[in-house]
Amino acid sequence: MNDADTEWKSAAVGRFQNADTIRTDSFGFTEYTDSKGRLISRMLYDYSDAPNENVNVSGSRQTLSLKLANELHEEMGWDKK
């Protein structure tokens, strides 16, 4: 790296089939959609509690799920769902 003061992204975004994911240092969030783009389900993993992504906390941490969904949509260039 030429400039050690360059800002880094705070999250990584990816897509696999019908799933879109955003990962931060602390959380992994995934949305699954159908072929028409309608939301099917969400998964949220808190890496401090479930580093192996085996406890989905999206139902109990809805505010964080919505925050990460909005960030995911923004990074993907979508309108909010």
TIMI-2910 file (N, C-alpha, C, CB; in pm, 1 decimal, decimal comma, always signed):
<rs>
+----------+----------+----------+----------+----------+----------+----------+----------+----------+----------+----------+----------+------+
!      n_x !      n_y !      n_z !     ca_x !     ca_y !     ca_z !      c_x !      c_y !      c_z !     cb_x !     cb_y !     cb_z ! resn !
+----------+----------+----------+----------+----------+----------+----------+----------+----------+----------+----------+----------+------+
!    +85,0 !   -116,8 !     +0,0 !     +0,0 !     +0,0 !     +0,0 !    +89,7 !   +123,4 !     +0,0 !    -96,8 !     -0,3 !   +122,1 !  Met !
!    +57,6 !   +214,4 !    -85,2 !   +139,1 !   +335,4 !    -98,0 !   +111,8 !   +438,1 !    +10,5 !   +115,9 !   +398,0 !   -231,9 !  Asn !
!    -12,8 !   +445,4 !    +58,4 !    -49,8 !   +546,7 !   +156,7 !   -113,7 !   +478,9 !   +277,1 !   -146,2 !   +651,6 !    +95,0 !  Asp !
!    -41,9 !   +471,0 !   +386,0 !    -91,5 !   +403,1 !   +506,2 !   -210,9 !   +474,8 !   +568,5 !    +19,7 !   +391,4 !   +608,8 !  Ala !
!   -236,0 !   +599,8 !   +530,6 !   -348,2 !   +675,4 !   +586,3 !   -475,4 !   +662,3 !   +503,3 !   -310,9 !   +821,1 !   +598,2 !  Asp !
!   -472,6 !   +584,5 !   +395,2 !   -589,9 !   +565,4 !   +311,3 !   -701,0 !   +497,5 !   +390,9 !   -554,4 !   +482,5 !   +186,4 !  Thr !
!   -823,8 !   +547,3 !   +376,7 !   -937,6 !   +487,4 !   +446,0 !   -970,0 !   +351,0 !   +388,2 !  -1059,9 !   +578,4 !   +437,5 !  Glu !
!  -1011,0 !   +260,4 !   +475,3 !  -1055,7 !   +127,4 !   +435,8 !  -1206,4 !   +120,6 !   +447,2 !   -989,2 !    +17,9 !   +522,2 !  Trp !
!  -1266,5 !    +32,4 !   +371,1 !  -1409,6 !    +10,4 !   +384,8 !  -1436,6 !    -55,3 !   +519,5 !  -1464,3 !    -76,9 !   +268,4 !  Lys !
!  -1552,8 !    -27,5 !   +573,8 !  -1588,6 !    -85,4 !   +703,4 !  -1659,7 !   -219,0 !   +689,1 !  -1676,2 !    +10,6 !   +781,0 !  Ser !
!  -1692,3 !   -257,7 !   +564,7 !  -1765,9 !   -382,4 !   +543,3 !  -1734,1 !   -438,6 !   +405,7 !  -1918,1 !   -359,8 !   +558,5 !  Ala !
!  -1756,2 !   -569,3 !   +394,0 !  -1744,1 !   -637,1 !   +264,6 !  -1883,1 !   -681,9 !   +222,6 !  -1644,8 !   -759,4 !   +271,8 !  Ala !
!  -1913,5 !   -669,7 !    +94,2 !  -2044,6 !   -704,1 !    +41,2 !  -2027,2 !   -811,2 !    -65,6 !  -2116,8 !   -578,8 !    -16,5 !  Val !
!  -2119,0 !   -908,6 !    -66,0 !  -2110,2 !  -1013,9 !   -166,1 !  -2246,9 !  -1069,3 !   -203,1 !  -2021,6 !  -1125,4 !   -116,2 !  Gly !
!  -2247,7 !  -1143,6 !   -312,5 !  -2370,9 !  -1205,9 !   -360,3 !  -2339,9 !  -1348,7 !   -401,7 !  -2433,0 !  -1125,9 !   -478,9 !  Arg !
!  -2430,0 !  -1440,7 !   -363,2 !  -2423,6 !  -1579,0 !   -409,5 !  -2565,8 !  -1624,9 !   -432,7 !  -2349,4 !  -1672,0 !   -306,9 !  Phe !
!  -2596,4 !  -1657,4 !   -557,1 !  -2730,2 !  -1698,7 !   -599,5 !  -2833,1 !  -1597,7 !   -552,3 !  -2764,1 !  -1839,1 !   -545,6 !  Gln !
!  -2926,0 !  -1637,1 !   -464,6 !  -3031,2 !  -1544,5 !   -423,0 !  -3003,4 !  -1482,8 !   -285,4 !  -3165,3 !  -1616,3 !   -421,0 !  Asn !
!  -2877,2 !  -1477,1 !   -246,3 !  -2840,3 !  -1421,7 !   -116,0 !  -2742,7 !  -1306,8 !   -133,0 !  -2779,3 !  -1530,3 !    -26,1 !  Ala !
!  -2769,1 !  -1198,2 !    -62,2 !  -2680,0 !  -1082,5 !    -58,1 !  -2633,3 !  -1064,9 !    +85,1 !  -2750,7 !   -953,1 !   -110,8 !  Asp !
!  -2502,9 !  -1043,8 !   +102,7 !  -2442,6 !  -1043,9 !   +235,5 !  -2355,8 !   -920,9 !   +255,9 !  -2360,1 !  -1170,4 !   +256,8 !  Thr !
!  -2359,5 !   -871,9 !   +379,8 !  -2265,5 !   -769,6 !   +422,8 !  -2198,7 !   -821,6 !   +549,8 !  -2337,1 !   -630,7 !   +446,9 !  Ile !
!  -2066,5 !   -807,2 !   +555,3 !  -1989,7 !   -853,1 !   +670,6 !  -1904,7 !   -738,2 !   +723,2 !  -1900,9 !   -974,8 !   +633,5 !  Arg !
!  -1911,2 !   -722,0 !   +853,2 !  -1825,1 !   -627,3 !   +922,0 !  -1733,0 !   -707,3 !  +1013,7 !  -1908,7 !   -521,4 !  +1002,5 !  Thr !
!  -1650,9 !   -638,6 !  +1090,7 !  -1566,5 !   -709,0 !  +1187,6 !  -1650,5 !   -782,9 !  +1291,1 !  -1472,4 !   -610,7 !  +1257,4 !  Asp !
!  -1768,5 !   -730,8 !  +1322,2 !  -1850,3 !   -783,7 !  +1430,8 !  -1970,3 !   -866,0 !  +1387,8 !  -1897,4 !   -672,8 !  +1513,5 !  Ser !
!  -2022,0 !   -842,1 !  +1264,7 !  -2147,9 !   -903,9 !  +1225,4 !  -2145,5 !   -955,1 !  +1081,6 !  -2260,8 !   -805,3 !  +1242,4 !  Phe !
!  -2228,7 !  -1055,4 !  +1058,0 !  -2256,8 !  -1102,5 !   +923,3 !  -2407,3 !  -1096,2 !   +903,2 !  -2201,9 !  -1247,4 !   +899,9 !  Gly !
!  -2452,0 !  -1031,6 !   +796,7 !  -2594,4 !  -1015,8 !   +768,7 !  -2621,4 !  -1058,5 !   +625,5 !  -2640,5 !   -869,3 !   +792,3 !  Phe !
!  -2724,0 !  -1143,8 !   +608,1 !  -2759,9 !  -1193,6 !   +475,5 !  -2909,5 !  -1180,6 !   +454,1 !  -2715,7 !  -1340,1 !   +458,0 !  Thr !
!  -2947,7 !  -1138,4 !   +333,9 !  -3088,2 !  -1137,3 !   +291,6 !  -3104,2 !  -1233,8 !   +175,4 !  -3134,8 !   -993,2 !   +251,3 !  Glu !
!  -3210,8 !  -1313,5 !   +182,0 !  -3246,3 !  -1403,3 !    +72,0 !  -3370,4 !  -1347,5 !     +3,6 !  -3270,8 !  -1549,9 !   +123,0 !  Tyr !
!  -3369,9 !  -1345,2 !   -129,6 !  -3483,9 !  -1296,5 !   -206,5 !  -3526,5 !  -1400,8 !   -308,7 !  -3449,9 !  -1163,7 !   -276,4 !  Thr !
!  -3651,5 !  -1388,4 !   -354,8 !  -3698,3 !  -1477,9 !   -459,9 !  -3658,5 !  -1422,0 !   -596,6 !  -3851,9 !  -1497,2 !   -451,2 !  Asp !
!  -3702,6 !  -1486,9 !   -702,8 !  -3662,7 !  -1446,6 !   -838,6 !  -3714,6 !  -1308,5 !   -877,7 !  -3712,2 !  -1548,5 !   -938,9 !  Ser !
!  -3813,3 !  -1257,3 !   -805,0 !  -3866,5 !  -1123,2 !   -832,8 !  -3810,7 !  -1018,3 !   -737,0 !  -4018,7 !  -1124,4 !   -824,1 !  Lys !
!  -3712,4 !  -1057,5 !   -655,9 !  -3649,5 !   -963,2 !   -565,4 !  -3722,6 !   -941,2 !   -434,5 !  -3634,5 !   -835,1 !   -633,1 !  Gly !
!  -3824,8 !  -1022,3 !   -406,4 !  -3898,9 !  -1008,4 !   -280,5 !  -3824,2 !  -1079,6 !   -168,1 !  -4042,7 !  -1065,3 !   -294,5 !  Arg !
!  -3819,8 !  -1016,5 !    -52,9 !  -3750,0 !  -1069,6 !    +62,7 !  -3813,0 !  -1200,8 !   +107,9 !  -3750,8 !   -968,0 !   +176,7 !  Leu !
!  -3728,2 !  -1302,2 !   +126,8 !  -3773,0 !  -1431,4 !   +179,0 !  -3734,3 !  -1443,9 !   +325,8 !  -3712,6 !  -1548,1 !    +97,0 !  Ile !
!  -3607,6 !  -1415,5 !   +356,7 !  -3562,3 !  -1426,2 !   +494,8 !  -3433,9 !  -1346,8 !   +514,9 !  -3540,9 !  -1573,3 !   +533,3 !  Ser !
!  -3400,1 !  -1330,4 !   +644,3 !  -3278,1 !  -1260,3 !   +683,5 !  -3204,3 !  -1343,7 !   +788,2 !  -3310,5 !  -1117,8 !   +738,6 !  Arg !
!  -3073,4 !  -1331,4 !   +786,0 !  -2990,2 !  -1393,4 !   +889,0 !  -2892,7 !  -1288,9 !   +940,5 !  -2914,3 !  -1518,7 !   +833,8 !  Met !
!  -2875,3 !  -1285,3 !  +1070,9 !  -2779,2 !  -1195,9 !  +1134,6 !  -2698,9 !  -1277,0 !  +1234,5 !  -2850,1 !  -1075,2 !  +1204,1 !  Leu !
!  -2567,2 !  -1268,6 !  +1221,6 !  -2478,8 !  -1339,6 !  +1313,5 !  -2388,0 !  -1239,7 !  +1382,9 !  -2395,5 !  -1446,8 !  +1239,1 !  Tyr !
!  -2382,9 !  -1249,5 !  +1514,8 !  -2294,9 !  -1167,8 !  +1597,4 !  -2170,7 !  -1252,1 !  +1622,2 !  -2364,5 !  -1122,8 !  +1733,2 !  Asp !
!  -2058,4 !  -1212,8 !  +1564,3 !  -1937,9 !  -1293,7 !  +1572,1 !  -1881,6 !  -1304,4 !  +1713,9 !  -1833,6 !  -1236,8 !  +1480,9 !  Tyr !
!  -1919,1 !  -1213,1 !  +1803,0 !  -1872,1 !  -1224,8 !  +1941,3 !  -1943,3 !  -1338,4 !  +2014,3 !  -1893,4 !  -1092,6 !  +2016,5 !  Ser !
!  -2066,6 !  -1369,5 !  +1972,2 !  -2143,9 !  -1477,8 !  +2033,4 !  -2143,2 !  -1605,7 !  +1950,2 !  -2286,4 !  -1432,9 !  +2055,1 !  Asp !
!  -2133,0 !  -1593,2 !  +1818,1 !  -2142,6 !  -1708,7 !  +1728,7 !  -2042,5 !  -1694,9 !  +1614,3 !  -2286,4 !  -1723,3 !  +1673,1 !  Ala !
!  -1914,2 !  -1713,8 !  +1643,0 !  -1813,4 !  -1695,3 !  +1538,6 !  -1826,9 !  -1793,6 !  +1422,2 !  -1676,6 !  -1708,2 !  +1598,3 !  Pro !
!  -1895,7 !  -1903,9 !  +1444,6 !  -1916,0 !  -2003,5 !  +1338,4 !  -2049,4 !  -1985,7 !  +1265,6 !  -1908,6 !  -2143,8 !  +1397,0 !  Asn !
!  -2115,5 !  -1874,0 !  +1289,9 !  -2244,7 !  -1840,7 !  +1227,2 !  -2347,8 !  -1951,7 !  +1248,1 !  -2225,8 !  -1815,3 !  +1076,7 !  Glu !
!  -2366,8 !  -1990,1 !  +1375,0 !  -2463,7 !  -2094,6 !  +1403,4 !  -2581,0 !  -2049,4 !  +1489,7 !  -2395,2 !  -2207,6 !  +1469,9 !  Asn !
!  -2589,4 !  -1919,3 !  +1519,8 !  -2702,1 !  -1864,9 !  +1595,0 !  -2752,2 !  -1740,2 !  +1522,5 !  -2661,5 !  -1831,8 !  +1743,1 !  Val !
!  -2868,2 !  -1751,3 !  +1458,3 !  -2927,4 !  -1639,0 !  +1385,2 !  -3001,8 !  -1550,3 !  +1484,7 !  -3023,8 !  -1689,1 !  +1271,8 !  Asn !
!  -2957,0 !  -1424,7 !  +1499,4 !  -3018,1 !  -1332,4 !  +1595,5 !  -3098,9 !  -1222,4 !  +1526,8 !  -2910,5 !  -1269,7 !  +1683,0 !  Val !
!  -3134,3 !  -1242,0 !  +1400,7 !  -3205,6 !  -1135,7 !  +1328,0 !  -3340,2 !  -1102,6 !  +1390,8 !  -3226,4 !  -1176,2 !  +1183,0 !  Ser !
!  -3408,4 !  -1200,3 !  +1448,1 !  -3538,1 !  -1175,4 !  +1510,0 !  -3529,2 !  -1097,0 !  +1639,2 !  -3607,0 !  -1304,5 !  +1535,9 !  Gly !
!  -3424,4 !  -1119,5 !  +1714,9 !  -3410,8 !  -1052,0 !  +1843,5 !  -3332,4 !   -920,8 !  +1835,1 !  -3343,8 !  -1144,1 !  +1941,5 !  Ser !
!  -3270,4 !   -895,6 !  +1720,9 !  -3192,3 !   -772,1 !  +1703,6 !  -3237,8 !   -701,0 !  +1575,8 !  -3038,5 !   -803,1 !  +1697,7 !  Arg !
!  -3367,2 !   -670,5 !  +1573,4 !  -3428,7 !   -615,3 !  +1452,8 !  -3373,6 !   -478,6 !  +1414,6 !  -3577,2 !   -605,5 !  +1471,8 !  Gln !
!  -3342,3 !   -394,1 !  +1510,5 !  -3289,0 !   -261,2 !  +1478,7 !  -3155,5 !   -274,6 !  +1406,3 !  -3272,2 !   -176,2 !  +1607,4 !  Thr !
!  -3068,8 !   -361,4 !  +1455,9 !  -2940,3 !   -384,0 !  +1390,6 !  -2959,6 !   -448,3 !  +1253,7 !  -2850,5 !   -472,0 !  +1478,2 !  Leu !
!  -3055,3 !   -542,2 !  +1242,7 !  -3083,5 !   -605,5 !  +1113,7 !  -3124,0 !   -501,4 !  +1010,2 !  -3194,1 !   -711,1 !  +1128,3 !  Ser !
!  -3210,7 !   -409,2 !  +1048,5 !  -3255,3 !   -305,1 !   +955,2 !  -3141,7 !   -209,7 !   +919,0 !  -3371,9 !   -226,4 !  +1015,5 !  Leu !
!  -3056,0 !   -177,0 !  +1016,0 !  -2941,4 !    -90,7 !   +988,4 !  -2848,9 !   -157,0 !   +887,1 !  -2864,7 !    -58,6 !  +1118,3 !  Lys !
!  -2818,6 !   -284,3 !   +907,1 !  -2730,4 !   -354,6 !   +813,9 !  -2798,1 !   -376,7 !   +679,1 !  -2686,9 !   -488,5 !   +873,0 !  Leu !
!  -2930,1 !   -398,1 !   +678,2 !  -3002,9 !   -410,9 !   +551,6 !  -2991,8 !   -281,4 !   +471,7 !  -3151,8 !   -446,0 !   +577,1 !  Ala !
!  -3009,7 !   -169,4 !   +537,9 !  -2998,2 !    -40,1 !   +469,4 !  -2857,6 !    -17,4 !   +416,6 !  -3037,0 !    +73,7 !   +563,3 !  Asn !
!  -2756,6 !    -53,5 !   +496,6 !  -2618,5 !    -38,7 !   +452,1 !  -2590,7 !   -131,0 !   +333,0 !  -2520,7 !    -68,9 !   +567,9 !  Glu !
!  -2641,4 !   -254,2 !   +339,2 !  -2626,1 !   -348,8 !   +228,9 !  -2689,6 !   -293,7 !   +102,2 !  -2688,2 !   -484,5 !   +264,9 !  Leu !
!  -2812,3 !   -244,0 !   +112,5 !  -2883,1 !   -189,4 !     -3,9 !  -2807,5 !    -70,1 !    -62,2 !  -3026,6 !   -147,6 !    +34,7 !  His !
!  -2754,6 !    +14,9 !    +25,1 !  -2679,1 !   +130,6 !    -22,0 !  -2552,8 !    +85,9 !    -95,3 !  -2642,8 !   +222,8 !    +95,7 !  Glu !
!  -2480,3 !     -8,5 !    -37,8 !  -2357,9 !    -57,8 !   -101,5 !  -2387,2 !   -126,8 !   -234,2 !  -2285,0 !   -154,1 !     -8,2 !  Glu !
!  -2503,0 !   -191,7 !   -246,7 !  -2540,1 !   -261,3 !   -368,2 !  -2601,9 !   -166,2 !   -471,2 !  -2637,0 !   -373,8 !   -335,9 !  Met !
!  -2628,0 !    -39,9 !   -428,2 !  -2686,7 !    +57,6 !   -519,9 !  -2836,0 !    +41,9 !   -537,7 !  -2620,7 !    +47,8 !   -652,6 !  Gly !
!  -2904,4 !    -14,9 !   -436,4 !  -3048,9 !    -37,3 !   -444,3 !  -3123,8 !    +69,0 !   -366,2 !  -3085,3 !   -176,8 !   -391,8 !  Trp !
!  -3253,4 !    +79,7 !   -400,7 !  -3344,2 !   +156,8 !   -317,9 !  -3370,5 !    +74,4 !   -194,0 !  -3477,2 !   +192,3 !   -393,5 !  Asp !
!  -3409,2 !   +142,0 !    -86,3 !  -3441,8 !    +68,8 !    +37,3 !  -3560,0 !    -21,3 !    +15,1 !  -3470,8 !   +165,4 !   +152,9 !  Lys !
!  -3556,7 !   -139,9 !    +77,2 !  -3667,6 !   -236,5 !    +69,9 !  -3756,5 !   -220,7 !   +188,4 !  -3616,4 !   -380,3 !    +62,0 !  Lys !
+----------+----------+----------+----------+----------+----------+----------+----------+----------+----------+----------+----------+------+
</rs>
